[in-house]
Amino acid sequence: MDRYCVMGNPVEHSKSPWIHARFAELTGETLRYDKRLVALDGFVQAIADLRAEGGLGCNITVPFKFEAARVAQIESPRARLAQASNLLHFRADGIFADNTDGAGLVSDIQNNAGVALAGRDVLLIGAGGASAGVLGPLIEARARSITVANRTLDKARALVERHAALAQLHGVEVEISELGAVQIPFDVVVNATASSLSGAGVPVSPKVLKPGALALDMMYGPAAAGFMDWARAHQAVPRDGLGMLVEQAAEAFLLWRGLRPPSAQVLAELRATLA
């Protein structure tokens, strides 16, 4: 049986096995997809083990997205730009790295949440692997402006400079800011930091929220509750990262299997299951 998995640390909370099992059922594909807790210093060995077992690919979650990009021999343009990968495909010509996070985020915002990104002002909180994976697709969606806010400006600056040519191509203004210095309102606010996962408070002022703004946390379940409560309390529309998770998984399934699964149906079923 064709084998795939998600690797991370932590990984027990992951809904990816359920999602891919449902994708396979609905598309008539036969595969096995599980989750693997990987030691913080054991990622390269975990990849070798999966390949030795006949695995065909894997999804990558925190904290291995940068390391995943480095083990690949072939990269997609979006993985190369992000310098981070959430997907590996074991092919005859080598390990192929891709990043479907940004495509998943944009699809969830525009198709599931019904918020067109073109002409909008977007705040992206954080400059780590999660932000690296989504900045390019946000630019390609032709937001009017994107501000990358981070605790340290150097990391945000490096990320933005890497995307400067893409931003110029699409006519998108991309800026950087320290977290505490962001005091203007945005149409869409995306929390790409680990603050929710660690139980920390929201790292920006509520002044960043326009009335009715979409405020999305990439986390889901209990981890996203604090951010969503904050957004709701300040007249924004809260959204968790469950839709992004399903949509990026659909992109991975398409790459691995050549079939696009019915992601909207699976998202609705997953929300009902978790409720």
N, C-alpha and C positions, 0 to 999 in steps of 0.2 A: 504494500500500500504506500502511495506517495506520502512523504512525511514533511511536515512543517512545524514550526513552533514560534513562540515569542520568548525572547531572552531579556532578562532584566534583574535588577536588585533594588527594591523589592519587585515581586512579580505575582504574588499570590492573588492580589486583587484583580488581576487582568481579566477582562471579559472577552479578549480576543479569541480564545478557543471556542467559546459559545458562538461568537459571530461567524467564524469561519466554518464551523460545523453547520450552521444554518445556511450560509451561502452555498456550501456543497450540496446540502439537501435540496435546496430550491433550484439549483442548476443541474442536478443529476451527476455531479462530480463525486469521485471516491477519493478521499484523502484522510489523513490523520493529522491533527494539529493539537499540540499540547503546550504547556508553559514550563520554562526551565529557569530556576533560580541559579544565577551565575555568581561565583565568588568575584569580589571586586578586582582581583588580580588574575581571574581565570577566563577572561573573554576569548582570547585567542585559542585556548585549549578547547573551550566549549564549541567553537565553530568547527575546529578539527574533528571533534567527536561527532557532531551532527553530520558532517560530510561522510565520515567513516561508516556511519549507520545507514547511509543511503539517503539522507535528507536532501530535499531539493531547495530549501530556502528557509528564511526566518524573518520575523519582525524583531526590531530592536527597540527597547524602551530604556528609560534612565537606568544607569548613568553611562551607557555604552554607545551613544549615537555618534560621537566623534571618533571613538575607537573603531566602530564599524566601518566608517568611511575609509579608514587607513588600512584595513585588511583586504580591501577589494583591489582587483586588478583593472576593473572596468567601472566607470562611473557614468551615470546619467548627467546631463547638463545641470539639472536642479540639485543633485547631490554634490556635484563639483562646486556649485556656487555656494551652497549651504556649508560645505565642508563637514557635513554630518549626514548620517543615513539612518533611516528607520526600517530599512528593508534590504535584505541580501538575497540574491538568487544564484544558486550554484549551477553554473552552465559549463558546457564542454570547454569553452574558451577561457574559463576562469570565474572568479567571484564577481558578480555584478552588483553594484550598490545603487540604490535609488532612495529618494526621499519623497514620500507621499503625504507627509503631514500637511504641507501647505495646500495641496490640492484638496485634501479632506476638509481643512478649515474653511476654505473659500466656498466649497460646495455646500457645506453645512450652513454657513451664513446666508448664502444667496438662495439656495434651493429649499432648505428646510426651515430656516428662520425667516426667509422672505425679505432679506435686507440687501438691496443692491449696493455693491461697494463703490461703483464708479461715481466719482465726484464727492466722495465722503472723506471726512477727516478721521484718521485712525490713530489710536494710541496703542502701541505694542509694548507691554511691560516686560522687561527682561531682555538679555542679549546672549543667552546661552544656547544650547542645542535646539530647544524648542522654537525659539525665535528665529534662529538661523534657518530652520526648515520651512518657515512660513513667510518670511519677508519677501522673497522673490515672487511667489504667487499672489501676495497682496498687492505688490507693485503691478503685476500683470493684469490684475483685476481693475486697474486704473483708478485706484483711490486718488482723491485730490492731493492729500498729504498724509504722510506717515511719520509719526514721531516715535523713535525707539528710546524708551526711558530705562535707565539701568543705574544700579548703585555706583558703579565705576564707569566713567565716561570712556576710558580707553577701549574697553571691550565693545561698547556700543559703537564707537567711532570705527573700529576695525570692521565690524559687521556692515555698517552703512557704506563705508568706502568700497567694500567688496561688491556692493550692489549698485554703485553709482552709475555705471554704464547702463544697466537695465532700467534704472529710474529715469535717466535722461531719455532713453529710447521711448518710454511710455509717458513722458511728461509728468512724472510724479515727483513732488517735493518730499524728500526724506531728510529728517533732522534727528538730532540726538538731544537728550536732556538727562540731567540727574533726576532721580525719582521725586525728591522733595521739591524740585523746581518747577514741576509741571502744574500749572495753575489755570490753564485755559480749557474750555470744554471741547469734547470730541463726540462724533456721531457713533463711533464704534470703539470700544475699549476691550483689548484682549490681554488677559493675564497669562503670560507664558513663563512665569517664575514658579519655583517650588514652594512658594509661601503657603499655599493652601495645603499642600501635602504635609508640611511640617507643622501646620496649625498656627502659623504666624498671622498677624493682621494684614489687611490689605495695604500694600506698600505705597499707595498714592492717595492724594487728597480727593474727596468727593467732588471737588470743583472740576475734575476732568470729565464729569458726566453731563452731557446736555440732557434736558428733559426728554425722556423717551429714548435715550441712547441704548444701544445694544451693548451689554456688558457680559463678556464671555470668559469663563475660566476654562482653561484646557483640562483641568481635572474634572472628575465626575464622582457621583456618589457623595458620601459624607465629607470627603475632602473639599468639595466645591461649595458646601453649604454656607460657610462663612462669607465667601465672596458674593454669593448670590443674595444672601440676606442684606449685605451692604449695598448692593446694587438696587435691590427692591426698596430699601429704606430711603434711597435718594432719587426716587422716581425714574429709575432706569429699568430696562427690560433684562432680567437675568437669564443667562443660559450657561449650562455646563458643557463639558467637552465630550459628552457621550455621542453626539451627532458627528463631531470631528473624528472620533474613534472609529465609528462605523464607516464613514466615508473614506478615511484613509485606508481602512481594511479592504474596502471595495476596490480601491486603486491597486492594492497589492494583489488581490485575488485576480484581477484582470491581467496583471503582468504575469503572474504565475500560471494561470489556467487559460488565458485567452478569452475569458467570458466575463462580462460585467454583471454582477449579481444585483438583485433588487434591493438596494441599500435602504430606501425609504421604508419599505415593508419591514425589513429587519430592525431598523431603528425603532419603529413603532412597537414591534414585538418586544424588543429589549426593554424599552421604557415601561411597558406593561408588566413585564416580568419583575423588574426592579421595584416597581410600585407596590 
